[in-house]
Amino acid sequence: MGRKRDTPTIRRRTLLAAAASVGGSSVIGTATAKRSERSSRRCPEATIEPDAAPCDGASTDGCADDHPTTAEFRERARAAIEDQYATVGDLLDRGFVPYFDAARLESENGWSHWLHPAHIGDDVVLDPGRPEAVLVDNEFWRPIGVMFIATVDGDPVERPPVLYAREDAESETTDDSPAAGRRCSPWHYHRGLPGRFAWKYYRQVYEHDYREGDLSLPCRTPCVLHVWTVPHPDGTHAHGAPPPAERGGPPANDPGFETDVDPAETRLGWGVLPDDVVPDRKPGELLDFW
């Protein structure tokens, strides 16, 4: 169990890459798309294309990169990356597992999610030193941010905690909260098929949901929140990844594990990782199953 924290905490489980899939629809086969259409009555808000929506109570109206809380989260996340998660080898050594969106694997804009099952399974979230996920640029093998997941005992939190409310911003809305209109609570969930599939893939491969007979895709992912540690034109908590030009150019990071691959010449992906961390069935091989 996690220790008591000063920052808001919630517990247990997560999603793998709710964050995942800008452009992920190109990997989805026709059969999968048709099955998704047939399931629309079960998941009326779900889409086939990548799509995300704000979580209940979410707001970015009060978010500002120069706000002390945002600055603290960003600097703590950056320090954790530098001290603990600087290389892919560090991630492997510390128990993170990779997810690569098949559509973006060879893309110059490619980035991947590295999930930590133990962090996902404890009662701590919103701790930049112990993130549920580290976000990695595939071109230069470089961590570029962290991702938090909002769940309690495996169940999604419908209204995740607010990061902060800006007292210096005027509210022009009425709501059940006096901070309405000036909250910074940038949580979002994924309802598009790529993100839903990514979460299901994680649960099947690393949490073995199939053993409980659960083979269906979820209607949506739990809520997630990003903290980018490199410059982002849309802000520290932006939904999408920063442009490649903002992720720090060459040289590529050292692999951090023994390999004959040169990161300066090869993008990060399944094929360059040690055999013992590559799952038997990769995402592209399971898409038509669902």
Sequence and secondary structure as in RCSB ss.txt:
>XXXX:A:sequence
MGRKRDTPTIRRRTLLAAAASVGGSSVIGTATAKRSERSSRRCPEATIEPDAAPCDGASTDGCADDHPTTAEFRE
RARAAIEDQYATVGDLLDRGFVPYFDAARLESENGWSHWLHPAHIGDDVVLDPGRPEAVLVDNEFWRPIGVMFIA
TVDGDPVERPPVLYAREDAESETTDDSPAAGRRCSPWHYHRGLPGRFAWKYYRQVYEHDYREGDLSLPCRTPCVL
HVWTVPHPDGTHAHGAPPPAERGGPPANDPGFETDVDPAETRLGWGVLPDDVVPDRKPGELLDFW
>XXXX:A:secstr
     SS    S   S TT  TTGGGG  HHHHHHHHHGGGTSTT BSS  EEE TT B TT  TTSHHHHHHHH
HHHHHHHHH SSHHHHHHTT EEE  GGGTT TT EEEEE HHHHHSS  S TTS SEEEEETTTTEEEEEEEEE
EETTEE SS   SEE TTS      SSTTTTSEEB  EEE BHHHHHHHHHHHHHHS GGGGT  S  SS  EEE
EEESS  TT TT SS   GGGS  SS    SS  S  TTTS  SGGGS GGGS SS HHHHGGG 
